[in-house]
Amino acid sequence: MDRQTHQGSVRPTGWRLVLGTILITGMLCYVVVDQAYASLPLLPWTAIPTLALLAVGEGITAVHTRRRIRRVAGTVPIDPLSAARLVALAKASAVLASLGIGAFGGMALALLSRLHAPASRADALTASGTLLAAGLVLAAALFLEYSCRVPDGDEGEEQPHGE
């Protein structure tokens, strides 16, 4: 059966979902920050290292998963359920990263006209750093999702797994 017509198959994360989420979230955050910035608390910088560590973790996982799925010598084949869980993680991370890119991008754009104030400048820098970290998470999530794909030559073959 063709992979495209199989009803139970998982499709790759589409660029429309990612771009739509970024644009809608960005517009909403721009309007909210532009209208209510004076009543918002300072933006914490802690999301930057948190997202960066998530991106590094997903990137490392993607490299190891890709090697295991391709059955590189010295690796143990990956359990299909584990691969499915990694795909779910990658898809969720892609949506989270898209929300972060949109939210912090909209905030950074809204703060461009307020850079003369020290608090606004600090928030704009924090929003920009968080935007970059969310971009790294998006790249790592899409790479992890790509790494979980079975190569075309192995689709119909049954490979023995260690029991």
Phi, psi and omega in degrees: 000139180294140182298328183289329184264353180290124186290329184269007185281152177265129181267151176298152177298126184275152179293333180294318178298312182297308183294318179297317179297316180298312184293314181294314179296319179298316179295316180297315181292324177301312182296315182296313182293320180297322183274327190237022185299323183299331182264000180272145176286166177299145182282125179287144182275354188293343178290334183296303179292329179297311179292323179296318177294321176298318179296317179297315179299316179291326178295315178296317178299320180297317180297312181294320179295318180298318179296319181289321179292324179277001177056049176294142181305136179091001178248155177265133178304145183276143176292135181303323179294322177295319178296320179296322178294322178293324176296317178298318177298316182297316180295317178295320179294324178295320178291316178301315180295321178297319176298318179295317179298315179295313184295310184282333173292316177297321178294315180298319178295320180294332183271354181301324181280354182246019185293348180290335179271136182301318181294319179294321178296317178296318178294322179295319177294318178295317178297320179293318177296320178292323175301314178295318179295321177294325175297321176295321178296318179298314179298316180294321180294316179293325177292320177296317178298317178296322182293338181276356179288140176278131178301148184304323183291340185257004187298314185266356185271141173266119180256135178290139177250149178292131181250000000 
